[in-house]
Amino acid sequence: MKTKLVNPKRIVDFMILAGKLKWLKRTGWINAKMPDPETVAEHTFRVTILSRILAPLLGLDVEKLTIMAIFHDFAEGIFGDPILESGRRKVREYSWKDESKFMEKVFKDLNMPNLYLEWKENILENGPQQTIYSDSLYQIGKLANAWQAFEYELRGVPKEKTNEFWENSLEHIKIPVLRKILNSLIQLRGSGKI
């Protein structure tokens, strides 16, 4: 179904917002004083790639999980990258209310209310144990964090600086196939044969 063309400026506004994610550094890596902290866009790329290849292994619809991954941190372009956990402990709760209002406006401005409904159906469920999709995406995000921590170590960052990210991933990754992948990363991390 073809969508009616909207004001091109609204599409440009959307592009600018999406572009902010390329420059917005992730707060956890900044606080850990990592060199060249990962951006929200880089994290989204990792989560999207993992979602695409892991969805069939998890018995999930590839398109749905991939769309969830693409938009899961989109509103951080406005609201910033909140820290909800540190290591194994919860730091604060997150409210989806403002994010939902913002995303509704974004998609209405694009004359794509169906995309908002899709976002609301799929993304608002994002969080551990809400649905199989949201739980899988949440755990894939934790796997992406471990992957990033591993890459920092490959670049010479001491393991002591990345341990909290590994602990957080270990705490939250419960799906067997994701846990096996995490364990393989941990094994490679400990082998010294990188």
C-alpha positions as CSV (number, residue, x, y, z in Angstrom):
1,M,0.0,0.0,0.0
2,K,1.4,3.4,-1.1
3,T,1.6,6.1,1.6
4,K,0.7,9.7,0.7
5,L,3.8,12.0,0.4
6,V,4.3,14.1,3.4
7,N,6.0,17.5,3.7
8,P,9.6,16.8,2.7
9,K,10.7,18.9,5.7
10,R,9.2,16.3,8.1
11,I,11.3,13.6,6.5
12,V,14.4,15.8,6.8
13,D,13.5,16.4,10.5
14,F,13.3,12.6,10.9
15,M,16.7,12.2,9.1
16,I,18.3,14.7,11.4
17,L,16.9,12.9,14.5
18,A,18.1,9.6,13.2
19,G,21.5,11.2,12.5
20,K,21.9,12.3,16.1
21,L,22.2,8.6,17.1
22,K,25.5,8.4,15.1
23,W,27.0,11.0,17.5
24,L,25.3,10.2,20.8
25,K,27.7,8.3,22.9
26,R,26.4,5.5,25.2
27,T,26.4,6.7,28.7
28,G,27.7,3.4,30.3
29,W,30.8,3.5,28.1
30,I,31.4,7.2,28.9
31,N,31.0,6.6,32.6
32,A,33.5,3.7,32.3
33,K,35.9,6.1,30.6
34,M,36.2,3.9,27.5
35,P,38.3,5.3,24.6
36,D,36.0,6.1,21.7
37,P,32.7,5.2,23.4
38,E,30.2,3.3,21.3
39,T,27.3,5.4,19.9
40,V,23.7,4.6,20.1
41,A,23.7,4.0,16.3
42,E,26.6,1.6,16.6
43,H,24.8,-0.3,19.4
44,T,21.6,-0.4,17.3
45,F,23.6,-1.8,14.4
46,R,24.9,-4.6,16.6
47,V,21.5,-5.4,18.0
48,T,19.9,-5.3,14.5
49,I,22.5,-7.6,13.0
50,L,22.3,-10.1,15.9
51,S,18.4,-9.9,15.8
52,R,18.5,-10.7,12.1
53,I,20.7,-13.8,12.4
54,L,19.3,-15.0,15.7
55,A,15.6,-14.7,15.1
56,P,15.3,-18.0,13.2
57,L,17.3,-19.8,15.9
58,L,14.9,-18.4,18.5
59,G,11.8,-19.4,16.4
60,L,10.9,-15.7,16.0
61,D,9.6,-13.7,13.0
62,V,12.7,-12.1,11.5
63,E,11.0,-9.0,10.2
64,K,9.3,-8.2,13.5
65,L,12.4,-8.7,15.7
66,T,14.6,-6.7,13.2
67,I,12.1,-3.8,13.1
68,M,12.1,-3.8,16.9
69,A,15.9,-3.7,16.9
70,I,16.1,-0.8,14.5
71,F,13.8,1.4,16.5
72,H,14.5,0.1,20.1
73,D,16.7,3.1,21.0
74,F,15.4,5.7,18.5
75,A,14.0,8.1,21.1
76,E,17.4,8.4,22.7
77,G,18.1,11.0,20.1
78,I,15.8,13.3,22.2
79,F,15.8,11.7,25.7
80,G,19.5,10.6,25.9
81,D,20.9,7.2,26.8
82,P,19.6,6.3,30.3
83,I,21.5,4.0,32.6
84,L,19.1,1.6,34.2
85,E,21.6,-1.0,35.5
86,S,25.2,-1.2,36.6
87,G,26.7,-4.6,36.8
88,R,24.2,-6.8,38.5
89,R,22.2,-4.1,40.2
90,K,19.3,-2.0,39.0
91,V,20.0,1.8,39.1
92,R,16.6,3.2,38.2
93,E,13.3,2.5,36.5
94,Y,12.4,3.8,33.0
95,S,9.1,5.3,32.0
96,W,7.9,4.7,28.5
97,K,5.1,7.4,28.6
98,D,7.1,10.4,27.3
99,E,8.9,8.2,24.8
100,S,5.6,6.9,23.5
101,K,4.2,10.4,23.0
102,F,7.3,11.5,21.2
103,M,7.3,8.5,18.9
104,E,3.6,8.9,18.1
105,K,4.4,12.5,17.0
106,V,7.4,11.4,14.9
107,F,5.3,8.9,13.0
108,K,2.3,11.1,12.7
109,D,4.5,13.8,11.2
110,L,5.6,11.3,8.6
111,N,2.0,10.5,7.9
112,M,2.7,6.9,9.0
113,P,0.4,6.1,11.8
114,N,0.7,2.4,11.0
115,L,4.4,2.6,11.8
116,Y,3.6,4.1,15.2
117,L,1.1,1.3,15.9
118,E,3.8,-1.2,14.9
119,W,6.3,0.6,17.1
120,K,3.8,0.7,20.0
121,E,2.9,-2.9,19.6
122,N,6.5,-4.1,19.3
123,I,8.7,-1.6,21.1
124,L,6.6,-0.6,24.1
125,E,6.8,-4.3,25.0
126,N,10.6,-4.0,25.1
127,G,11.8,-5.0,28.5
128,P,12.6,-8.3,30.2
129,Q,9.9,-10.8,30.3
130,Q,7.1,-8.7,28.7
131,T,6.7,-11.0,25.7
132,I,9.0,-13.5,24.0
133,Y,10.0,-10.8,21.5
134,S,10.8,-8.1,24.0
135,D,12.6,-10.5,26.2
136,S,14.7,-11.8,23.3
137,L,15.5,-8.3,22.1
138,Y,16.4,-7.3,25.7
139,Q,18.8,-10.2,26.0
140,I,20.2,-9.7,22.5
141,G,21.0,-6.1,23.6
142,K,22.9,-7.5,26.6
143,L,24.8,-9.8,24.2
144,A,25.6,-6.8,22.1
145,N,27.0,-5.1,25.2
146,A,29.3,-8.1,25.9
147,W,30.4,-8.1,22.3
148,Q,31.3,-4.4,22.6
149,A,33.2,-5.0,25.9
150,F,35.1,-7.8,24.2
151,E,36.1,-5.4,21.4
152,Y,37.3,-2.9,23.9
153,E,39.5,-5.6,25.5
154,L,40.9,-6.4,22.0
155,R,41.9,-2.8,21.8
156,G,43.8,-3.0,25.0
157,V,41.3,-1.9,27.6
158,P,41.9,-3.7,30.9
159,K,39.3,-6.4,31.8
160,E,38.7,-4.7,35.1
161,K,37.1,-1.8,33.2
162,T,34.7,-4.0,31.3
163,N,33.8,-6.5,34.1
164,E,30.6,-4.7,35.0
165,F,29.3,-5.1,31.5
166,W,30.1,-8.8,31.5
167,E,28.4,-9.2,34.9
168,N,25.3,-7.5,33.6
169,S,25.2,-9.7,30.5
170,L,25.6,-12.8,32.7
171,E,22.9,-11.7,35.0
172,H,20.3,-11.1,32.2
173,I,21.0,-13.5,29.4
174,K,18.9,-16.6,30.1
175,I,17.8,-17.9,26.7
176,P,19.9,-21.0,26.1
177,V,21.2,-20.2,22.6
178,L,22.1,-16.6,23.6
179,R,23.8,-18.0,26.8
180,K,25.9,-20.4,24.6
181,I,27.0,-17.5,22.5
182,L,27.9,-15.4,25.6
183,N,29.8,-18.4,27.1
184,S,31.8,-18.7,23.8
185,L,32.7,-15.0,24.0
186,I,33.7,-15.5,27.7
187,Q,35.8,-18.5,26.8
188,L,37.5,-16.6,24.1
189,R,38.0,-13.6,26.5
190,G,39.7,-15.9,29.0
191,S,41.8,-17.9,26.6
192,G,44.3,-15.1,25.8
193,K,44.3,-16.5,22.2
194,I,42.6,-13.6,20.5
